Amino acid sequence: MLTYVYRCEHPVSQDDIGAELKLDKDGQKELTDLLVDLVEQKILNRTSKHRFSLGKQNNLATGVLDQNPRGFGFVTGLSVREGSLAYSRDPSVEAFHMGAARHGDTVLVRVCKVRQDGRPEAEVISVLERGSDCLAGFVSFEQGKVRVTPEDPHFPFSVVIDGKIPEDLSEGYAVIVQLVAAAEDTSRLRGKIIEVLGDPDSIDVQMRLVIEKFKLPHAFSKEAMHESAQLPEEITETKGREDLRETLHVTIDGETAKDFDDAVAVVKTKRGFRLYVSIADVSHFVRPGTALDKDAYERGTSIYFPGRVIPMLPEKISNNLCSLIPDQDRLAFTAILDFDRQGNTTGKRFVKSIIRSHKRFTYTTVRQILIDNNQEVRREHKPFLTPLKWAGELAIILQKLRKERGAIGFTLPEPEIGLDDSGRINSIGRAERNFAHQLIEQFMLSANEAVAETFTEHSVNALYRIHERPDPIKVQEFTGFAQTLGLNLPKHREDPDWFGQVLDMVKNSPKEYVVNNLLLRTMQQARYDMRNVGHFGLAATDYTHFTSPIRRYPDLLVHRALYDFISKSSENKKNFSPENLKNIGPFLSTRERLAVSAEREMNDRLKVRYMQNKVGESFDAVISGVSGFALFVELLELFISGAVVISELRDDYYNYDQKHHRLVGERSSKVYRMGDLVRVTLLDVDLRKNRINFTLAKE
């Protein structure tokens, strides 16, 4: 009944309510008594003799249920009616107050009370909208029945399968289940198998499980694919474009790269350098309002898994028309930047262009040429040696300039996961990051800053990439922790240079990993916004994303805004209104964070499977966290995280010293703290929960 009144934006009569609930005479009498009671409690307000609306003390709110694996949950994204009591914290919901609601459902709740700590306690009144009727899970055969246990622990139940059972079904297989009916009791849920994914050890099955967990769009619409198919096979249109085909552009990417969306060229001038940063002109092929544009916006970004990708755009665009393949004419948007010998920008202009990449280089090859001085490799690439030398000189100058102004250089190593021919993980190593990576990074940063500066100078409505100042409370917590490590930090200043000094203090020391990690946690997340508040981490007053429209939708918007400005067009004026940008920025920031979470999840799943056959083996590790129940460790060479539960520390009874982030032995006074190097032995691997458990290796 309350759900009906809540949904109606105008007062409703008792007859309206009775008709909605299909009540008989006895039910109508009970309704009369209930309405009187609710009016007395001020949950409802009698607006006239027979009409009712929500009262000021209705205590009703809507939100999305975030269910904990142990059954209880919280209601997030809370919304209340105007004039109703607002709540500062997400309400908690006990399992017995959950009703038929499931994780991800939009629910109507009634707050029963507010605890002393400010946390409201609520009960679910009704499910307003189901989050999804499809779940991924694992098959088991029990007493003649087929059950599927959801893979996502947020769904703490199993589903009994009705209907035809696929012939190729095996114990433990991953499947997609469609729930048949919304049972009032989740312990009696029934469903049907709509897709058999297969053996969960397969990377493609794991990829689908991640897609289902994060609800990632992974199939393009028919309309988008039709539009893609209609695009020309070859580049023929050059009208109105600056011809830069003779400029010695090259691409520099990783060995396994398949799409090349940026090419660079450097020319030495009398006063310094001229840098060309040419970016594939995706905006030429993906027009506003098309199905391609709609699909790309909904994705927000490409998502990269080891050996796999969920692209933002169809392959014809990302791997062909907008891939800067060597010796092929390609449409581009070029930033032409002039620098003096000190790296200061002396001029900038932006043009739609047609270019031709003259060579595809890998980071390794450029390193061999510029750093290793490998004579054999240099002879193979003789025509490019001088331009690459100029590029290296400019990159060093730009890097030095950014460091001097305070740009923060975090040094967290990244894993590189190798797959065998069957798609199973067979190696994990440290991803190489050499001078060639830094060279390209410096040029991309310069282009991004130059575009953002142009937006600022001319008050162009566009999306900036902003990074706000760190949370002062988190910085204070970090400085307290640093003291426990024996670090004598410089007096704190609210500028990026202070963070750089701290990182320099621990460079190449055992504390480097932990300090980098903890300092990174003090930072706010970079995001997209129409307001330009600068980029703290880069110590940049103006910054945006211009350099990768193949894989990031914000870059595509930046291309459109920039072209409107340089061509004095108003084609996209409506799309770049403050009202639109106010909504676009947060949405695309959310899509980016979702992609990062999905990529991290996929890597973690593969790491767990990589370790399953290594039980009993020992590894060097660093303690990355300490709690009252476990030490958290990261293996130094494999970048794999796990836990050593305190019960495994059998040589003493250890107390948790929260203030100093350490465990202290009661008898021996032995200490385990964050940043300590330890040797651990793999105890067990939980493939279902994606957890890895260690014990300390015997000395």
BAMILUM-467781 format. One record per residue (C-alpha): x, y, z. Coordinates in steps of 0.2 Angstrom, whole numbers, padded with zeros to 4 digits, always signed. Example, Ala and Ser with C-alpha at 12.3 -4.5 7.8 and 13.67 -1.06 7.14 Angstrom:
residues 2
+0062-0022+0039
+0068-0005+0036
end
This chain:
residues 699
+0000+0000+0000
+0014+0012+0005
+0022+0008-0012
+0007+0014-0021
+0005+0030-0012
+0024+0033-0014
+0023+0031-0033
+0009+0043-0035
+0014+0061-0035
-0004+0067-0030
-0015+0062-0016
-0025+0046-0018
-0042+0040-0011
-0045+0025-0001
-0055+0018-0016
-0040+0021-0027
-0029+0011-0015
-0042-0003-0013
-0044-0004-0032
-0025-0005-0034
-0023-0019-0021
-0039-0028-0027
-0047-0029-0009
-0063-0037-0005
-0075-0031+0009
-0065-0038+0023
-0049-0031+0015
-0057-0013+0014
-0061-0013+0032
-0043-0018+0037
-0037-0004+0025
-0048+0009+0034
-0040+0004+0051
-0023+0004+0043
-0025+0021+0036
-0031+0028+0052
-0016+0021+0061
-0004+0028+0048
-0011+0045+0049
-0009+0045+0068
+0009+0040+0066
+0011+0054+0053
+0017+0042+0040
+0002+0047+0029
-0006+0064+0028
-0025+0066+0026
-0027+0080+0013
-0046+0079+0013
-0059+0067+0020
-0055+0053+0009
-0038+0057+0001
-0020+0053+0007
-0002+0058+0003
+0014+0054+0012
+0016+0063+0029
+0032+0072+0035
+0037+0057+0045
+0034+0044+0032
+0053+0038+0034
+0052+0031+0016
+0067+0031+0004
+0072+0023-0012
+0089+0017-0017
+0099+0002-0023
+0102-0013-0012
+0120-0018-0009
+0119-0036-0001
+0133-0043+0009
+0137-0061+0006
+0132-0064+0024
+0114-0059+0020
+0112-0041+0027
+0114-0026+0016
+0114-0007+0014
+0104+0004+0003
+0115+0016-0007
+0111+0031-0018
+0097+0036-0006
+0083+0047-0012
+0069+0054-0002
+0054+0065-0007
+0055+0083-0004
+0051+0088+0013
+0055+0071+0020
+0069+0067+0033
+0086+0065+0024
+0099+0053+0030
+0118+0056+0031
+0122+0037+0030
+0117+0023+0020
+0103+0013+0029
+0107-0005+0034
+0095-0019+0031
+0095-0036+0041
+0093-0052+0031
+0075-0055+0039
+0070-0037+0033
+0075-0041+0015
+0060-0049+0009
+0061-0054-0010
+0075-0041-0013
+0091-0046-0021
+0108-0037-0023
+0107-0023-0036
+0088-0021-0035
+0080-0003-0033
+0070-0004-0017
+0058+0006-0007
+0063+0005+0012
+0056+0012+0028
+0068+0018+0041
+0063+0010+0057
+0076+0019+0068
+0093+0028+0068
+0107+0021+0079
+0118+0032+0090
+0132+0032+0077
+0120+0039+0064
+0117+0023+0054
+0098+0021+0050
+0091+0004+0051
+0078+0000+0038
+0066-0014+0031
+0062-0017+0013
+0044-0012+0009
+0045-0017-0010
+0056-0020-0025
+0053-0006-0037
+0065-0012-0051
+0075-0028-0052
+0093-0026-0055
+0094-0041-0066
+0085-0057-0069
+0101-0066-0076
+0115-0072-0065
+0132-0081-0068
+0136-0096-0057
+0142-0114-0056
+0133-0130-0058
+0131-0144-0045
+0121-0160-0045
+0112-0163-0028
+0099-0177-0025
+0093-0177-0042
+0092-0158-0044
+0103-0146-0054
+0108-0131-0043
+0117-0116-0048
+0127-0106-0035
+0129-0088-0041
+0147-0083-0044
+0145-0066-0036
+0145-0068-0017
+0133-0054-0016
+0119-0066-0020
+0120-0078-0005
+0108-0092-0012
+0107-0105-0025
+0095-0107-0039
+0086-0124-0043
+0085-0127-0062
+0069-0130-0071
+0066-0136-0088
+0078-0144-0101
+0095-0148-0094
+0109-0145-0108
+0118-0161-0113
+0135-0153-0112
+0133-0149-0093
+0146-0155-0081
+0149-0152-0062
+0157-0136-0059
+0154-0128-0076
+0150-0110-0077
+0133-0105-0084
+0121-0090-0086
+0104-0093-0077
+0088-0083-0080
+0077-0082-0064
+0060-0088-0068
+0050-0080-0055
+0053-0068-0041
+0050-0079-0026
+0046-0070-0009
+0060-0081-0001
+0077-0082-0010
+0080-0099-0003
+0066-0105-0016
+0072-0097-0031
+0070-0106-0048
+0078-0103-0065
+0083-0110-0082
+0100-0111-0090
+0101-0100-0105
+0120-0102-0109
+0133-0114-0104
+0150-0105-0103
+0160-0120-0099
+0176-0124-0089
+0180-0109-0077
+0198-0112-0079
+0197-0105-0097
+0202-0086-0099
+0187-0083-0110
+0175-0091-0097
+0183-0080-0084
+0181-0065-0095
+0162-0068-0097
+0160-0070-0078
+0168-0053-0076
+0157-0046-0089
+0142-0053-0080
+0148-0047-0063
+0151-0029-0069
+0136-0029-0081
+0148-0023-0095
+0141-0020-0112
+0151-0032-0124
+0140-0034-0140
+0138-0020-0152
+0120-0016-0157
+0114-0021-0174
+0112-0003-0179
+0130+0001-0174
+0137-0014-0184
+0127-0009-0199
+0134+0009-0198
+0152+0002-0196
+0149-0009-0211
+0144+0006-0222
+0160+0015-0219
+0172+0016-0233
+0186+0003-0234
+0199+0015-0239
+0204+0033-0235
+0200+0044-0249
+0194+0061-0242
+0207+0074-0240
+0197+0090-0242
+0201+0104-0230
+0215+0094-0221
+0233+0099-0219
+0244+0086-0229
+0257+0080-0217
+0261+0064-0226
+0279+0069-0229
+0282+0073-0211
+0291+0058-0203
+0278+0052-0191
+0281+0035-0182
+0271+0025-0170
+0279+0018-0154
+0269+0005-0145
+0271-0012-0136
+0275-0028-0145
+0257-0035-0144
+0248-0018-0148
+0235-0021-0162
+0228-0003-0163
+0239+0012-0166
+0230+0028-0162
+0245+0040-0160
+0260+0044-0171
+0273+0057-0167
+0287+0067-0176
+0300+0078-0170
+0310+0091-0180
+0324+0101-0173
+0322+0120-0176
+0333+0135-0175
+0325+0140-0158
+0322+0122-0151
+0310+0109-0157
+0294+0106-0166
+0283+0091-0160
+0269+0084-0170
+0257+0073-0160
+0244+0066-0173
+0229+0056-0166
+0218+0045-0176
+0203+0056-0181
+0189+0045-0174
+0177+0060-0174
+0177+0059-0193
+0169+0042-0193
+0159+0042-0177
+0146+0056-0178
+0135+0063-0164
+0118+0055-0162
+0123+0039-0172
+0121+0021-0165
+0140+0020-0165
+0141+0035-0154
+0128+0029-0143
+0136+0012-0140
+0153+0021-0137
+0146+0032-0125
+0137+0018-0115
+0154+0009-0114
+0164+0025-0110
+0181+0016-0113
+0189+0000-0120
+0192-0013-0107
+0209-0023-0108
+0211-0040-0101
+0227-0051-0104
+0226-0056-0122
+0208-0050-0124
+0199-0033-0126
+0181-0026-0125
+0183-0012-0137
+0174+0004-0137
+0172+0004-0155
+0170-0010-0168
+0186-0018-0175
+0184-0010-0193
+0186+0007-0184
+0198+0003-0170
+0210-0009-0180
+0208-0002-0197
+0202+0015-0202
+0208+0023-0186
+0223+0013-0184
+0239+0022-0190
+0246+0007-0199
+0263+0010-0207
+0263+0016-0226
+0244+0019-0226
+0236+0036-0228
+0226+0040-0212
+0215+0054-0206
+0221+0062-0190
+0219+0077-0178
+0237+0084-0176
+0244+0095-0162
+0259+0105-0168
+0269+0111-0154
+0284+0122-0154
+0296+0122-0139
+0312+0132-0135
+0328+0124-0130
+0322+0124-0111
+0306+0115-0116
+0294+0130-0114
+0280+0131-0126
+0282+0145-0139
+0268+0141-0151
+0253+0129-0153
+0241+0125-0167
+0229+0111-0171
+0224+0105-0188
+0214+0091-0196
+0227+0082-0206
+0231+0067-0217
+0246+0058-0212
+0256+0042-0216
+0266+0033-0202
+0283+0029-0209
+0288+0016-0197
+0280+0005-0183
+0293+0005-0168
+0291-0005-0152
+0296+0002-0135
+0310-0011-0135
+0317-0006-0152
+0318+0013-0147
+0326+0008-0131
+0339-0002-0140
+0342+0013-0152
+0343+0027-0139
+0349+0019-0123
+0357+0003-0127
+0366+0010-0143
+0364-0007-0151
+0374-0005-0167
+0365-0019-0177
+0347-0012-0173
+0353+0006-0177
+0359+0000-0194
+0342-0007-0198
+0334+0009-0194
+0346+0022-0201
+0334+0034-0209
+0326+0037-0192
+0341+0038-0181
+0342+0057-0181
+0323+0061-0179
+0323+0048-0164
+0338+0057-0157
+0329+0073-0157
+0313+0065-0150
+0324+0058-0135
+0332+0075-0132
+0315+0084-0132
+0308+0071-0120
+0322+0073-0108
+0320+0092-0107
+0301+0090-0105
+0303+0077-0091
+0315+0088-0082
+0304+0103-0083
+0289+0093-0076
+0299+0086-0062
+0305+0103-0057
+0287+0110-0057
+0282+0096-0045
+0274+0082-0055
+0273+0067-0044
+0281+0051-0051
+0274+0036-0043
+0284+0020-0046
+0272+0006-0043
+0277-0009-0054
+0264-0017-0065
+0263-0036-0069
+0263-0043-0087
+0253-0059-0088
+0257-0071-0102
+0245-0084-0109
+0248-0100-0118
+0240-0105-0134
+0224-0112-0125
+0222-0096-0116
+0228-0101-0099
+0240-0091-0089
+0258-0097-0090
+0269-0083-0084
+0269-0067-0073
+0283-0055-0074
+0287-0036-0071
+0281-0026-0086
+0295-0017-0093
+0295+0002-0092
+0310+0010-0101
+0314+0027-0108
+0304+0024-0124
+0288+0023-0113
+0293+0039-0105
+0296+0048-0122
+0279+0044-0128
+0271+0049-0111
+0280+0066-0111
+0273+0070-0129
+0255+0064-0125
+0256+0075-0109
+0261+0090-0119
+0247+0088-0132
+0234+0086-0118
+0240+0101-0109
+0241+0111-0125
+0223+0107-0129
+0217+0111-0111
+0226+0127-0111
+0217+0132-0127
+0200+0128-0119
+0205+0139-0104
+0212+0153-0114
+0196+0154-0125
+0183+0149-0112
+0178+0134-0123
+0165+0122-0115
+0173+0105-0114
+0178+0091-0102
+0194+0093-0092
+0203+0079-0084
+0205+0085-0066
+0214+0079-0051
+0210+0088-0035
+0221+0090-0019
+0223+0075-0008
+0212+0072+0007
+0221+0081+0022
+0215+0068+0034
+0223+0054+0024
+0239+0064+0022
+0240+0066+0041
+0237+0047+0043
+0251+0044+0030
+0263+0055+0039
+0260+0046+0056
+0263+0029+0048
+0279+0036+0039
+0286+0040+0057
+0283+0022+0062
+0294+0017+0047
+0308+0029+0054
+0306+0041+0039
+0310+0059+0044
+0298+0068+0032
+0300+0086+0026
+0288+0098+0034
+0271+0095+0025
+0266+0107+0011
+0250+0106+0001
+0259+0105-0016
+0264+0091-0027
+0283+0094-0024
+0281+0088-0006
+0275+0071-0012
+0289+0070-0025
+0302+0073-0011
+0294+0059+0000
+0295+0047-0015
+0313+0051-0018
+0317+0047+0000
+0312+0029-0002
+0318+0026-0020
+0327+0009-0023
+0324+0005-0004
+0313-0010+0003
+0301+0003+0009
+0298+0010-0009
+0283-0001-0013
+0273+0002+0003
+0276+0021+0003
+0271+0022-0015
+0256+0012-0012
+0251+0022+0004
+0254+0039-0003
+0244+0034-0019
+0229+0031-0007
+0230+0048+0000
+0226+0055-0018
+0209+0058-0024
+0203+0050-0040
+0206+0059-0056
+0190+0062-0065
+0181+0071-0080
+0173+0088-0076
+0167+0104-0085
+0176+0114-0071
+0195+0116-0073
+0203+0115-0056
+0219+0108-0063
+0228+0092-0061
+0237+0090-0044
+0247+0074-0048
+0254+0082-0064
+0256+0099-0056
+0247+0106-0071
+0235+0120-0071
+0226+0114-0087
+0224+0096-0092
+0212+0085-0103
+0212+0069-0113
+0215+0072-0131
+0226+0057-0136
+0216+0041-0137
+0198+0043-0144
+0199+0025-0150
+0198+0019-0133
+0191+0033-0122
+0175+0042-0126
+0180+0058-0117
+0194+0061-0129
+0181+0059-0143
+0172+0073-0135
+0187+0084-0133
+0191+0081-0152
+0173+0088-0156
+0175+0103-0145
+0192+0107-0151
+0187+0106-0170
+0171+0117-0166
+0183+0130-0159
+0196+0130-0173
+0183+0129-0187
+0171+0142-0178
+0158+0129-0180
+0142+0127-0169
+0138+0109-0174
+0141+0102-0157
+0136+0118-0147
+0121+0109-0139
+0131+0094-0134
+0143+0105-0125
+0131+0115-0115
+0135+0116-0096
+0119+0106-0093
+0125+0092-0103
+0143+0092-0098
+0137+0092-0080
+0130+0075-0082
+0142+0068-0095
+0158+0071-0084
+0152+0060-0069
+0145+0047-0080
+0161+0044-0090
+0171+0045-0074
+0160+0031-0067
+0162+0020-0083
+0181+0023-0081
+0181+0017-0063
+0171+0002-0068
+0183-0003-0081
+0198-0001-0069
+0189-0013-0057
+0184-0025-0070
+0202-0026-0077
+0209-0028-0059
+0196-0042-0055
+0201-0051-0071
+0220-0050-0067
+0216-0056-0049
+0207-0071-0056
+0221-0076-0067
+0234-0074-0054
+0224-0086-0042
+0223-0099-0056
+0242-0097-0059
+0245-0101-0041
+0234-0116-0039
+0248-0128-0043
+0261-0120-0033
+0255-0125-0015
+0270-0128-0004
+0281-0117-0014
+0290-0102-0005
+0291-0084-0011
+0299-0068-0006
+0286-0055-0001
+0283-0038+0007
+0270-0035+0020
+0257-0023+0012
+0245-0022+0026
+0241-0027+0044
+0225-0030+0052
+0219-0038+0068
+0216-0055+0059
+0230-0056+0046
+0246-0050+0038
+0243-0045+0019
+0258-0049+0008
+0262-0046-0010
+0275-0057-0019
+0290-0047-0025
+0292-0055-0042
+0274-0060-0046
+0264-0045-0039
+0252-0057-0032
+0243-0053-0016
+0237-0064-0002
+0235-0066+0017
+0244-0074+0032
+0230-0076+0045
+0236-0073+0063
+0232-0091+0068
+0247-0096+0056
+0259-0087+0067
+0262-0101+0079
+0278-0096+0087
+0270-0083+0098
+0253-0074+0102
+0253-0058+0092
+0244-0042+0097
+0238-0030+0084
+0245-0012+0087
+0234-0002+0076
+0242+0015+0079
+0259+0008+0072
+0252-0004+0059
+0260-0019+0066
+0259-0036+0075
+0269-0038+0091
+0273-0055+0099
+0267-0056+0117
+0282-0066+0123
+0296-0063+0110
+0292-0045+0106
+0294-0050+0088
+0287-0037+0076
+0279-0038+0059
+0275-0021+0051
+0270-0014+0034
+0285-0013+0023
+0294-0028+0031
+0302-0041+0019
+0296-0059+0023
+0297-0076+0015
+0280-0085+0014
+0274-0102+0009
+0258-0105-0001
+0246-0114+0010
+0230-0115-0001
+0221-0107-0015
+0202-0104-0015
+0196-0103-0034
+0178-0099-0030
+0182-0084-0018
+0198-0079-0028
+0208-0080-0012
+0226-0085-0009
+0232-0090+0008
+0250-0091+0014
+0260-0095+0030
+0277-0089+0035
+0290-0100+0028
+0300-0110+0041
+0317-0102+0044
end
